[in-house]
């Protein structure tokens, strides 16, 4: 199941902030509790932890103004990606065409002897 990464509430009077930077890259595996992005508000700079373990999909670029509660990314379960990879690996490869290059007269002579 995909988990949304939302900007957490950091104070009663704070309603907006800036997603300053991502600490993990798009497609990286992150562990629950691992710091994944930096949130800058009028009053502080915070590192926000991952709500779950999974593969990170970034939806909002760094240095973007955001609102508290906004979804900024998603975490796909690792099992889903492993299943997709194994399905792809299970597909048979297309047959390889064997082609023979024509032999030059001197090579034909050597092969014949």
Steps between C-alpha positions, in 0.01 A plus 500: 500500500634843405552742789468875444766728647323806640643813654444459875355765728787674675314758704156648544575830324710355216302424182768518230867430451763422241611152402864604512665178379452126465747294701423190292468469123210395282487120480714443810399254770431676831440351842225606740630782720786589264524874426377566145455877455564836662209732579569868561238713675500858627628375834713193438672251271389139553602163360188293431513119547351241268161370619571150364753283320485499122624640171482880483308680227549877517193706403617850602840637404743652750480872578121502450253678727260247651207485741473294816320176415600510131615174340860544384592141419399135509656179626438188294548169680817316402305179442304662214819592319650156558185334364504722191868425444447124536206509256716678247782250557257209453406614150687297239759685299426538130676240285836602361530482123807317388650652194800379315725734315604396153846347489766648278646273233830464688320395820285247310820349360653464851180349641477250214852367570 
